[in-house]
């Protein structure tokens, strides 16, 4: 396959991905899409989550058209098996985006797809087993990077560029077909996946990207000349993805958490906790991935000694150690211990409340009695019947605390004049 055919395939993948992603974005952002019945997520969110299917269709269409036109020459079988395996993994990921599937089922399909690639590539049994394990491991490692806007897309683009360079240097341009379309397709999808992301890769796009990168690396290593240090250079291209997986597994092991439970403890999550923005986290991670990718490509091209690969590996180990010191989990909630005093507190509170109520009632009664005695009693007028000493007041007459009948005060508030008027009437 010539360079012109690879460029044409990349351009086709770019335009197809951009056109499909733009259409999917319009549908996803349409305001009148109703929520699904049963309290599930709205359909717009589901469309954003399955946006990676547009990248899969763009890359797969361009690569399949190039294979149909005979652009891969003798490597058509290997590239065709790689594309078929990546398509099967992407289809399973699309189903997982719509309805979550068991992890065992996903691993089984990924293993079957990796076996298909290895069989069509004609690898030996020992190399085939190692290639299958590598493909499944790297596929899931790259899929775990899809935890922030633009992160997996940027890292996948950098890694695909490194694989493209290694394929050209290795003298087998046919194996550069899928890395070239990956670079173009991911670049087109990054326009809609950058923060704030309108579309997401989801399990469909993430597993397709990881499988395509891992399988392409395995095929390039199998076809590498014997004099090249492909065994050391190509695995270095997946350094960041494997570092993120190691970071997650170590931190969850320390915190006694399940390794399969999704938690905010990945690279971008920890960078966010140290005040790095979402775009900044994607840029930093892509630059981090670019160092081992560039070093591996130079070592593969025999421009650097393989010992130089220890430098990015040591830097990655130091970065993982530093990120492990960033707290990723909230402290557990602890309830106050129950002691004997806390158990008796409700009874004591009830007793004190009852005592306080009784005291308040007694005080109110005393105040009411004092208020009744405070009214001045009018002196009994002479000659008025029923006012003689020793004779009781008429029935129904109010009395003071001393037993004398009370006289209501006049409207003008002068009791002496009222008594005088009563005596004159008598």
C-alpha positions as CSV (number, residue, x, y, z in Angstrom):
1,X,0.0,0.0,0.0
2,X,1.4,3.4,-0.9
3,X,1.5,6.5,1.2
4,X,-1.1,8.2,-1.0
5,X,-3.7,5.5,-0.3
6,X,-3.1,5.8,3.5
7,X,-3.5,9.6,3.3
8,X,-6.7,9.2,1.4
9,X,-8.1,6.7,3.9
10,X,-7.3,9.0,6.7
11,X,-9.0,12.0,5.0
12,X,-12.1,9.8,4.4
13,X,-12.2,8.7,8.0
14,X,-11.9,12.3,9.2
15,X,-14.8,13.6,7.0
16,X,-17.1,10.7,7.7
17,X,-16.5,10.9,11.5
18,X,-17.0,14.7,11.5
19,X,-20.3,14.4,9.5
20,X,-21.7,11.6,11.6
21,X,-20.7,13.2,14.9
22,X,-22.3,16.5,13.9
23,X,-25.5,14.8,13.0
24,X,-25.5,12.9,16.3
25,X,-24.8,16.1,18.2
26,X,-27.8,17.8,16.7
27,X,-30.1,15.0,17.6
28,X,-28.6,14.7,21.1
29,X,-29.0,18.4,21.8
30,X,-32.5,18.6,20.5
31,X,-34.6,20.1,23.3
32,X,-37.9,18.3,22.8
33,X,-36.5,14.8,23.4
34,X,-38.6,13.4,26.3
35,X,-37.4,11.3,29.1
36,X,-37.8,7.5,28.9
37,X,-40.6,5.9,30.9
38,X,-39.8,4.3,34.2
39,X,-37.6,7.0,35.6
40,X,-34.6,6.1,33.4
41,X,-32.1,8.6,31.9
42,X,-33.3,10.9,29.2
43,X,-32.7,9.8,25.6
44,X,-30.5,12.8,24.9
45,X,-28.0,11.6,27.5
46,X,-28.1,8.1,26.0
47,X,-27.3,9.6,22.6
48,X,-24.4,11.5,24.0
49,X,-23.1,8.3,25.7
50,X,-23.3,6.3,22.5
51,X,-21.6,9.0,20.4
52,X,-18.5,6.8,20.1
53,X,-20.4,4.8,17.5
54,X,-19.9,7.7,15.0
55,X,-16.1,7.4,15.4
56,X,-16.4,3.6,15.0
57,X,-18.5,4.0,11.8
58,X,-16.1,6.6,10.4
59,X,-12.9,4.7,11.0
60,X,-14.5,1.3,10.1
61,X,-16.0,2.6,6.8
62,X,-12.7,4.2,5.6
63,X,-10.6,1.1,6.5
64,X,-13.1,-1.3,5.0
65,X,-13.3,0.7,1.8
66,X,-9.5,0.7,1.5
67,X,-9.4,-3.1,2.1
68,X,-12.1,-3.6,-0.6
69,X,-10.1,-1.6,-3.0
70,X,-7.1,-3.9,-2.4
71,X,-5.0,-1.3,-0.6
72,X,-3.6,-3.7,2.0
73,X,-1.9,-6.0,-0.4
74,X,-0.6,-9.1,1.3
75,X,-1.6,-8.0,4.8
76,X,-5.3,-7.8,3.9
77,X,-6.1,-10.9,6.0
78,X,-4.4,-9.6,9.1
79,X,-6.0,-6.1,8.8
80,X,-9.4,-7.6,7.9
81,X,-9.3,-9.8,11.0
82,X,-8.3,-6.9,13.1
83,X,-11.1,-4.8,11.8
84,X,-13.6,-7.6,12.3
85,X,-12.5,-8.2,15.9
86,X,-12.6,-4.5,16.7
87,X,-16.1,-4.3,15.2
88,X,-17.3,-7.2,17.4
89,X,-15.9,-5.5,20.5
90,X,-17.5,-2.2,19.5
91,X,-20.9,-3.8,18.9
92,X,-20.8,-5.4,22.4
93,X,-19.8,-2.0,23.9
94,X,-22.8,-0.4,22.2
95,X,-25.1,-2.9,23.8
96,X,-23.4,-2.2,27.1
97,X,-24.0,1.5,26.8
98,X,-27.7,0.9,26.4
99,X,-28.0,-2.0,28.9
100,X,-25.0,-2.9,31.2
101,X,-23.6,-6.3,30.7
102,X,-21.6,-8.7,32.9
103,X,-17.9,-8.2,32.9
104,X,-17.3,-11.9,32.3
105,X,-19.3,-11.6,29.0
106,X,-17.3,-8.6,27.8
107,X,-14.0,-10.4,28.6
108,X,-15.2,-13.5,26.7
109,X,-16.0,-11.5,23.6
110,X,-12.7,-9.6,23.8
111,X,-10.8,-12.8,24.1
112,X,-12.6,-14.4,21.2
113,X,-11.9,-11.3,19.0
114,X,-8.2,-11.4,20.0
115,X,-8.0,-15.1,19.1
116,X,-9.5,-14.2,15.7
117,X,-6.8,-11.6,15.1
118,X,-4.0,-13.9,16.2
119,X,-5.2,-16.8,14.1
120,X,-5.5,-14.6,10.9
121,X,-2.1,-13.1,11.6
122,X,-0.5,-16.6,11.6
123,X,1.4,-16.3,14.9
124,X,3.0,-19.2,16.7
125,X,1.1,-20.8,19.7
126,X,3.3,-19.2,22.3
127,X,3.4,-15.8,20.7
128,X,-0.4,-16.1,20.1
129,X,-1.2,-16.7,23.7
130,X,1.0,-13.7,24.8
131,X,-0.7,-11.6,22.1
132,X,-4.2,-12.5,23.3
133,X,-3.4,-11.7,26.9
134,X,-1.8,-8.4,25.8
135,X,-4.7,-7.4,23.6
136,X,-7.3,-8.0,26.3
137,X,-5.2,-6.3,29.0
138,X,-4.5,-3.1,26.9
139,X,-8.1,-3.0,25.6
140,X,-9.5,-2.7,29.1
141,X,-6.7,-0.4,30.2
142,X,-7.5,2.1,27.4
143,X,-11.2,1.8,28.1
144,X,-10.7,2.9,31.7
145,X,-9.2,6.2,30.4
146,X,-12.7,7.2,29.3
147,X,-13.4,9.0,32.6
148,X,-13.0,12.6,31.6
149,X,-13.8,14.8,28.6
150,X,-11.3,14.4,25.8
151,X,-8.9,12.2,27.8
152,X,-9.1,8.9,26.0
153,X,-9.5,10.6,22.6
154,X,-6.3,12.6,23.1
155,X,-4.3,9.7,24.5
156,X,-5.5,7.4,21.8
157,X,-4.6,9.9,19.1
158,X,-1.1,10.2,20.4
159,X,-0.7,6.4,20.7
160,X,-2.1,5.8,17.2
161,X,0.4,8.4,15.8
162,X,3.3,6.4,17.4
163,X,2.0,3.1,15.9
164,X,1.7,4.8,12.5
165,X,5.4,5.9,12.7
166,X,6.5,2.4,13.8
167,X,4.5,0.8,10.9
168,X,6.2,3.0,8.4
169,X,9.7,2.5,9.9
170,X,9.2,-1.3,10.0
171,X,8.8,-1.5,6.3
172,X,5.2,-2.8,6.3
173,X,2.9,0.2,5.3
174,X,-0.2,-2.1,5.1
175,X,-0.2,-2.3,8.9
176,X,-0.3,1.5,9.0
177,X,-3.8,1.6,7.5
178,X,-5.8,1.2,10.7
179,X,-3.5,3.5,12.8
180,X,-3.8,6.2,10.1
181,X,-7.6,6.1,10.1
182,X,-7.6,6.0,13.9
183,X,-5.5,9.2,14.0
184,X,-7.9,10.9,11.6
185,X,-11.1,9.6,13.1
186,X,-10.1,10.4,16.7
187,X,-9.0,13.9,15.7
188,X,-12.5,14.5,14.1
189,X,-14.3,13.2,17.1
190,X,-12.2,15.3,19.5
191,X,-13.9,18.4,18.2
192,X,-17.1,17.1,19.8
193,X,-15.5,15.3,22.8
194,X,-13.5,18.3,24.1
195,X,-14.7,19.8,27.4
196,X,-17.6,20.4,27.7
197,X,-18.2,17.2,25.8
198,X,-21.3,17.1,23.5
199,X,-20.6,13.5,22.6
200,X,-18.8,10.7,24.6
201,X,-16.9,7.7,23.4
202,X,-18.8,5.4,25.8
203,X,-18.0,1.7,26.0
204,X,-18.5,1.3,22.2
205,X,-15.9,3.9,21.2
206,X,-13.5,3.2,24.1
207,X,-13.3,-0.6,23.6
208,X,-13.0,-0.2,19.9
209,X,-10.1,2.3,20.3
210,X,-8.3,0.2,22.9
211,X,-8.7,-3.0,20.9
212,X,-7.6,-1.4,17.6
213,X,-4.5,0.1,19.3
214,X,-3.6,-3.1,21.2
215,X,-4.1,-5.4,18.2
216,X,-2.2,-3.1,15.8
217,X,0.7,-3.0,18.2
218,X,0.7,-6.9,18.4
219,X,0.7,-7.2,14.6
220,X,3.4,-4.6,14.1
221,X,5.6,-6.3,16.6
222,X,5.0,-9.7,15.0
223,X,6.0,-8.2,11.6
224,X,9.0,-6.3,12.9
225,X,12.4,-7.2,11.6
226,X,14.5,-9.3,13.9
227,X,17.1,-6.6,14.5
228,X,14.7,-4.2,16.0
229,X,13.9,-3.9,19.7
230,X,10.1,-4.2,19.1
231,X,9.6,-6.3,22.3
232,X,10.6,-3.2,24.4
233,X,9.5,-0.3,22.2
234,X,5.9,-1.2,21.4
235,X,4.7,-2.0,24.9
236,X,6.0,1.4,26.0
237,X,3.3,3.0,23.9
238,X,0.6,1.8,26.4
239,X,2.5,3.2,29.4
240,X,-0.1,5.8,30.5
241,X,-3.1,3.4,30.1
242,X,-1.3,0.7,32.1
243,X,-0.3,3.3,34.7
244,X,-3.9,4.4,35.2
245,X,-4.9,0.8,35.7
246,X,-2.1,0.2,38.2
247,X,-3.0,3.4,40.1
248,X,-6.7,2.3,40.4
249,X,-5.9,-1.3,41.5
250,X,-3.3,-0.2,44.1
251,X,-5.5,2.5,45.6
252,X,-8.5,0.3,45.8
253,X,-6.5,-2.5,47.3
254,X,-5.2,-0.1,50.0
255,X,-8.7,1.1,50.7
256,X,-10.2,-2.4,50.8
257,X,-12.6,-1.6,47.9
258,X,-13.8,-3.8,45.1
259,X,-11.5,-3.5,42.0
260,X,-14.6,-3.7,39.7
261,X,-16.5,-0.9,41.3
262,X,-16.3,2.4,39.4
263,X,-15.0,5.2,41.6
264,X,-13.5,8.6,41.1
265,X,-9.9,7.5,41.6
266,X,-8.4,7.7,38.1
267,X,-5.6,10.0,36.9
268,X,-7.9,12.8,35.8
269,X,-9.9,12.6,39.1
270,X,-6.8,13.1,41.2
271,X,-5.6,15.9,39.0
272,X,-8.9,17.6,39.5
273,X,-8.4,17.4,43.2
274,X,-5.1,19.4,42.9
275,X,-6.9,22.2,41.1
276,X,-6.2,21.1,37.5
277,X,-9.1,21.9,35.1
278,X,-10.7,19.2,32.9
279,X,-9.0,20.4,29.7
280,X,-5.8,20.8,31.6
281,X,-6.0,17.2,32.8
282,X,-6.6,15.9,29.2
283,X,-3.6,18.0,28.0
284,X,-1.3,16.9,30.8
285,X,-2.2,13.2,30.3
286,X,-1.7,13.4,26.5
287,X,1.7,15.0,27.0
288,X,2.6,12.3,29.6
289,X,1.6,9.7,27.0
290,X,3.6,11.5,24.3
291,X,6.9,11.0,26.2
292,X,7.0,7.1,26.2
293,X,5.3,7.0,22.7
294,X,8.1,9.2,21.2
295,X,10.8,7.3,23.1
296,X,9.4,3.9,21.9
297,X,9.1,5.1,18.3
298,X,12.7,6.3,18.4
299,X,13.9,3.1,19.9
300,X,11.9,1.1,17.3
301,X,13.6,3.1,14.6
302,X,17.0,2.3,16.1
303,X,17.7,6.0,16.8
304,X,17.9,5.4,20.6
305,X,19.2,2.6,22.7
306,X,16.5,0.5,24.4
307,X,18.0,1.6,27.8
308,X,16.4,5.0,27.2
309,X,13.0,3.5,27.8
310,X,13.8,3.3,31.5
311,X,13.5,7.1,31.7
312,X,9.8,7.4,30.9
313,X,9.1,4.2,32.9
314,X,10.8,5.7,35.9
315,X,9.0,9.0,35.5
316,X,5.7,7.1,35.2
317,X,6.4,5.2,38.4
318,X,7.2,8.5,40.2
319,X,4.0,10.1,38.9
320,X,1.9,7.1,40.0
321,X,3.5,7.3,43.5
322,X,2.7,11.0,43.7
323,X,-0.9,10.5,42.6
324,X,-1.3,7.8,45.2
325,X,-0.8,10.4,47.9
326,X,-3.7,12.5,46.6
327,X,-6.8,11.5,48.6
328,X,-9.3,9.9,46.3
329,X,-11.9,8.6,48.8
330,X,-14.1,10.4,51.3
331,X,-13.5,9.4,54.9
332,X,-16.1,7.0,56.2
333,X,-18.9,8.4,58.3
334,X,-18.6,7.4,62.0
335,X,-21.6,7.5,64.4
336,X,-21.0,8.6,68.0
337,X,-20.6,5.7,70.5
338,X,-23.6,4.8,72.5
339,X,-22.8,5.0,76.3
340,X,-24.9,4.6,79.4
341,X,-25.4,8.3,79.8
342,X,-26.7,8.7,76.3
343,X,-29.3,5.9,76.9
344,X,-30.7,7.6,80.0
345,X,-30.7,11.0,78.5
346,X,-34.2,10.8,77.0
347,X,-35.7,9.8,80.4
348,X,-33.9,12.6,82.2
349,X,-35.1,15.1,79.6
350,X,-38.7,14.0,80.0
351,X,-38.5,14.2,83.8
352,X,-37.0,17.7,83.7
353,X,-39.7,18.8,81.2
354,X,-42.5,17.5,83.5
355,X,-41.0,19.4,86.4
356,X,-40.7,22.6,84.4
357,X,-44.3,22.3,83.3
358,X,-45.5,21.9,86.9
359,X,-43.5,24.9,88.0
360,X,-44.9,27.0,85.2
361,X,-48.5,26.0,86.0
362,X,-48.1,26.8,89.8
363,X,-46.5,30.2,88.9
364,X,-49.4,31.0,86.6
365,X,-52.0,30.2,89.3
366,X,-50.1,32.4,91.8
367,X,-50.0,35.3,89.4
368,X,-53.7,34.9,88.6
369,X,-54.6,35.1,92.4
370,X,-52.3,38.1,92.9
371,X,-54.0,39.8,90.0
372,X,-57.5,39.3,91.5
373,X,-56.4,40.7,94.9
374,X,-54.8,43.7,93.3
375,X,-58.2,45.3,92.5
376,X,-59.1,47.8,95.3
377,X,-62.2,47.0,97.2
378,X,-64.8,49.8,97.6
379,X,-65.8,50.6,101.1
380,X,-69.4,49.5,101.9
381,X,-71.9,52.3,102.0
382,X,-73.9,52.8,105.1
383,X,-77.5,51.9,104.9
384,X,-77.1,49.5,102.0
385,X,-78.7,46.2,102.6
386,X,-76.5,43.2,102.6
387,X,-73.5,45.2,103.7
388,X,-73.7,44.7,107.4
389,X,-71.0,42.8,109.0
390,X,-71.6,39.1,109.4
391,X,-74.2,39.0,106.6
392,X,-73.2,37.3,103.4
393,X,-73.2,39.1,100.1
394,X,-75.9,38.3,97.6
395,X,-75.5,35.2,95.6
396,X,-73.3,35.6,92.5
397,X,-71.4,38.6,93.9
398,X,-67.7,38.4,93.4
399,X,-65.6,38.6,96.5
400,X,-62.0,39.6,97.3
401,X,-59.4,37.5,99.0
402,X,-60.6,38.9,102.4
403,X,-64.2,37.8,101.7
404,X,-65.6,41.3,101.0
405,X,-67.8,41.9,97.9
406,X,-66.1,43.7,95.1
407,X,-67.4,46.8,93.3
408,X,-66.4,47.1,89.6
409,X,-64.5,50.4,88.9
410,X,-66.4,53.1,87.1
411,X,-65.5,54.0,83.5
412,X,-63.6,57.1,84.6
413,X,-61.5,55.1,87.0
414,X,-62.5,57.1,90.2
415,X,-63.7,54.7,92.9
416,X,-64.4,57.4,95.6
417,X,-66.9,59.3,93.5
418,X,-68.7,56.1,92.6
419,X,-69.1,55.2,96.3
420,X,-70.5,58.7,97.1
421,X,-73.0,58.4,94.2
422,X,-74.2,55.1,95.5
423,X,-74.7,56.5,99.0
424,X,-76.8,59.3,97.7
425,X,-79.1,57.0,95.7
426,X,-79.5,54.9,98.8
